[in-house]
Amino acid sequence: MNWKSEWKPLASITAVFLLFFYLPIENIRLQNSLIEALALTKWYAQEHVLLCLVPAFFIAGAIAVFVSQASVMKYLGAKANKMLSYGVASVSGTILAVCSCTVLPLFAGIYRMGAGLGPATAFLYSGPAINVLAIILTARVLGVEIGIARAVGAILFSIIIGLLMHLIFRNEVSAKTETDIAIPESQVDRPLWQNALYFTTMVAILVFANWAKPETTSGFWFYVYTFKWYITALLAIGLGTILVLWFNLPKIKVIITAVVVAITAFLFPEYPLLMFSTGIVGLSLILFRRTDESGEWFKQTWDFTKQIMPLLFGGVLVAGLLLGRPGGEGLIPSEWISNSVGGNSIVSNLFASVVGAFMYFATLTEIPILQGLISNGMGKGPALALLLAGPALSLPNMLVIRSVMGTKKTIVFVLLVVTMATVSGIIYGSL
């Protein structure tokens, strides 16, 4: 036996053995942290997988099948017009009200299809960061000043980070660009407006199904929230019609699925998630046996699910273990965080950026968390730093990004976000 090749497995087995041998299971903080980790993962599974991730996986699969590589490279590729590509990528968050995990399948889809590193990472940051509802709620709850600072900072961040990623890896990008051959436009099976309506409908379902409850009980945002499931149902009917008319899905199967969903909604009106899940299962059953482009759509969706889902759950579990849930305690005591983000020093801003980057924030949850921290003495600079780093990054998010574009690019991307958030916090805090 060649022991030189066996020392790594031996070291791994020994490390795991020692970990469990000396595991201080009787420690109350460890027990609470384990409960927090499981509770956060349970909450994530209940609140985000079916409503956020699954629709995002279907959209990413559709990008891989129904959007030509030539089109992606034309508008988002390395040779595309920089103003156009970065402009599109940087304002995408105004359309996608998604969290740092939900944007990942969409990012993976356009990156695989040939989007340039700069525009792709600009999209990756802007997707969760430039959320119109979150920015409006930030202004209403935390103040107009920090709301404007968040909006301006997020848009500038996405463009600057994209440009810096392109600049830092310019040799690699140039080599890839030189090896890219001219890709001919693929055969178009349907007009552009039909594909555009198809994608718009799916994105709208994602947005309205996840429409968060606003703080007030009146006004436009509240009424949208009140009727969000009716709007989602109408959009689902529209998507079913599109799939029958333009994608040749069997009419009878789509109608049966719609009837089952309607019966589910009638019998269990208080459980809209059950209705939504029934529709997803019905669509999946229709697609998975097909051998045409619709079947390829499901195959690509499943491939994204297999790649991303395990990493997300592992990351959420670790994040819960270390930092706990909002209002809960992980291995890192919350008072350490509260005591480290006062004032406007470099350390406090850097600490806020790093904690924000590793902690998982669902859409809009960063606002009440910040409200509590500010009431406990958090400085306005660290508050902005956390707002700019937190929603766009998380530990689960980092694990998936690494699987898509590699360790080196992921480290640089994270460092850029943390550094720029820190600098922005210092500048904002000194004004």
C-alpha positions, 0 to 999 in steps of 0.5 A: 500500500502506498501510504503517501497517497493515503495520508489525506483520507487518514487525516480526514477520518482522524479529524472527524473522529476527534471532532465527535470524540471531543464534541462538547454536546453538553454545552448549552450554547452548542445545543442552542446553535444546533437547534438554530441551524436546524430551525433556520434550514427548516424555515428556509425549506418552508419559505424559500425553496418552493416559492423562490428557488423552484421557479428560478430553476425553471427560468434558468432551465428555460434560459439554457434551452430557449435563449440562444447562446448567440443572443446572450453573447450579443448583449452580455458577452465580452464583446458586447457594447459595455454601456448596454451590457452593464446597464441591463445587468445593473438594473435587473434587480428592479425587476427581480425581487429575489434574495442572494440564493434565488438569483443563483440559478439565473446567474448560472444560466446566463454565465453558462450561455456565454455572458461575459464575466463582468456583466454576469457578476454585475447581474449577480450582485444587482439581482438581490441588491437593487430590490425596489420594494426593499429600498422603499421599505428601507427608506420608510423604516430606517430613513430616506437618507439611508434608503437613497444611499442604499439605492445609489450604492447598489447600482454603482456597486454592480457596475463597478464590481462587474468592471473590476472583475473584468479588469482583474481577470482580463487575461483570462477573459481575453483568451476566452474571447479570442477562442470564441468562434462566431456563433450563428443564430440558432433556428428560431421556432417562434417570434421573439415577442412570444419568447419574451412574453413566456419569460416575462410571465415566469418572472412575474410568477416568481415576483408576485408569489414572493411579494412580501407583506409591507409594514403598512395596511394600506396603499398600493404595496399592501393591495398588491400583497392582498391580491398576490395569489389571485395575480399569481393564479392568473399568471399561471393560467397565462403560462399554461396557455402559452405552453399549449399554444406555442410550446405544443404541450398536450392541452388535456394534460395542462387542463387536468393540472389546472383543474387539480390546482383549482380543486386544491385551492378550493379545498385548502384556501388557507394553504396557497403554498399547497396550490403552488406546489401542486402546479409545480408537480403537475408541470414537472409530470407533463415535461419530464417524459417529453423528448422535444425542447420542452423535455430539454427544458425540464432536463436543464432545470433538473441539472441546475437543481442537482448542482445548486440545491445541496450547496444551498442547504449545506450553507444555510445549515452552517450559517444557522449554526454560526450566526443563528436566526434573526433574533436567535443565537448561534455559536457567535454571540449576538452581543459580540456583533452588536458591540462591534458595529458602533461608531464609524471606525474601519473595524466596525464597518469592516465587521458589519460588511463581513457579518453581512456577507456571511449571514443569510438574509431573506428578502426584506428581513435585513430591515428589521434586523438593522432596525434592532441593531441601530436601536442598540447603538449601531452606527449609520456607516456600518448600517449601510455597509451591512445593507450593501454586503448582506442581501447580495451575499451569504455563505450558501450563495458563496458555495454555489458561486464557487461551483459555477465560476471557480474558487479564485473568482469567487474569492475576488468577488466576495472581497470586492463586495466586502471592501466596497461596502466597508469603504461606502460605510466609512464615507456615508458615516462621516457625512 
